[in-house]
């Protein structure tokens, strides 16, 4: 999985591709409704000790530590 890590551990301003979501089905469905699913590219705008804000297309989504730690992602090709 190309060095996947939880969003809660990622650096700010990184472009990431979601590789897995380990949350329960209810949370996975809620995240899909927000446009966050496996294969989706996001930019991590803020990481404040695990609480994160991600940019998804034109939306900004704030996630708490519990959810952010259950979303695994790797650096996308946009990072260079």
N, C-alpha and C positions, 0 to 999 in steps of 0.2 A: 504493500500500500504506500509506497513512496514516502516514508517518514511521516505518516499521519500522526497528528497530535490533536488534543481537544482544543476547541476554539478558546477556552479559558486560559490556555497556555501560549497562544499565538501572539506574535508581536503586532503592535499597532501599525496600520497602513500596509499590511501584507495583503496581497491578492491570493485568495485561497480557493481550492475546489473541495467541496464536501465529499468525503469518501465513504462515510458511514454515520448512521444515527443509532445509538444504542439505547435510546429512551423507550418507554413503553408505547404501545400502539396509539393510545390516546394523544400522547405528546407528539408522536411522529405525525399524526393526522393534523394536529394544530400547526406544527411547523410547515407541513406541506401547504396548508392554507395560507401561510405567510410567504410562500414561495421558496422555502428552504428545504431542499431535498438532495439526495445523492446525485452528484454530477453538477450541481449548481455552483457557479463561481460567485464569490462574495469578496468584499473588501472589509477588513477589520479596521474600523475607524477608531475605536477606543477599547482599551482593556484596563479596567480598574480593579486589579486584584481578582480577576475572574469574571466580574460582571462586564459584559461586552456590548458594544454597539456595532452592528454590521450593516454594510450598504449592499442592498440587493436591487440591482437595476436602479430605479429612481427612489427606492424606499430605504428608510433607515429603521432598523429593528433592534430594540434593546432586549438583551437576554440576561437572565440571572445566572449565577455561578452554577447552580444545579443543572440547568438545561445546557448551558454553554459547555460544560464538561462532558456532556453526552453526545456532542456533535464533533466528529473527527474530520479533520481536513488536512490537505497537504498544499504546499505552495503551488500555485498555478504557473503556467508558462509565461504569464504576463510579468512575473517577477524578474525574468531575464536570466 
